[in-house]
Amino acid sequence: MPQPTQEVYLTVAQVATRLHLSTEGVRIHLRSGDLPGQKAGPKKWLVTETDLQAWLANPVRKLAEKSVSAKRLLRTILKMDPEELDLAADMLDAARSLYNLESHTTEEVD
């Protein structure tokens, strides 16, 4: 008879490390109900590994995250003066050129 597997529980700090977020950022997701978790005390949350993996794989969450990032970027751009916009455009062009150089380089360096 197969043994039941025990669920792995992660602390807020462990989830934050995995998601590259602050612990407060994780708590915001937990309090909003966006990230499933269980309260384990007045200031303690636990997230199951299964719930975290399902949340990470959710395509709707990924789309919403991109949408929020795009909105933040647009708000930032709209607040820029013309000189800042020119500088940002130059930086974007430089980054794009660097990316193209690196992604098209096939020679190995010893």
N, C-alpha and C positions, 0 to 999 in steps of 0.2 A: 504494500500500500504506500503510495507516495506521501512524503511528509509535507505538511503545509509550510509554505515559505513565510518567514516573518518579514513584515514590512520594515524598511529602513526609514527612520525619521531623521530629518535634517533640521538644524537650528537656523535661525535667521542669519547668523554669521556665516554658516556653511553655504546657505543659498546665495548670500551676497557675494561670496568668493566665487562661486560657480558662475554667477550671472554678470560678474564684474560691475556690481552695483554697490551702493552704500547700504548699510543695514537699514537706514531710514527709508531708502528707496524700496527695499523689499517689504518693509512694514506697510508702506503706502499701498503696494499691490495687494498685500494680505487684507488690510482694512477695507479696501474697496471691493474685495471679493474677486478681483481679477485673477489672483493667484490663490488656489485652494490651500487652506491650512487650518490647523486646529489650535485654539487657545489652550495653553498648558499652564496658565497662571495669569496674574494680572498684567504682566509685561512680557510673557513668553509665548512664542508661537512655534509650532512644529509643522513641517511640510514633509509629506511622504515623497520618497524618490519617484514613485509611480506618478503622483500628481505633478511633480516638477517636470518629468519627462513629457507627460501629456501636454502640459502648458507650453513647453518649449516647442513641441511639434505642431501646435495649433496654427494653421495658416491664417486664420482671422487675426490672431494676436500679432503675427509677423506683419501683416498688412497694416494693422492699426499702428504698430510701432513705427513703420516707415512713414505713415501719414503724419504722425505726431512730429517726427524728425523733420519732415518736409515743411510742416507748418511753422516750426521753430526757426528753420532756416529762412523761410520767406519773411517772417516777422523781423528777423535780424537784417536781412537785405533791405527791406523797406525803410528801416531806420537809418541806413547809411547815407552819408552825403556823397556827392559825385566822385570826390577824390578817393574815398574809401572803397567805392564800387570799382573804380579803375584798379586799385591795388588788389582787391579780392579777385578780379578777373585775371590779372597778371599771375597771381598765385595759383589760381585754378589751372591756367594754361601751363605753368611750369610743372605742376603736379601731374597733369595729364601727359605731358611730354616725358617726364621721368617714368611714369607707369608704362607708357608705350615702349620706351627703351628697355626697361626691365622685363616686360612680358614677351618681347620679341627676341630677346637674347637667348640663343640656344647653345652657345659655346660654354664648355665647362672651364672654370678657372681653377688652376692648380694652386 
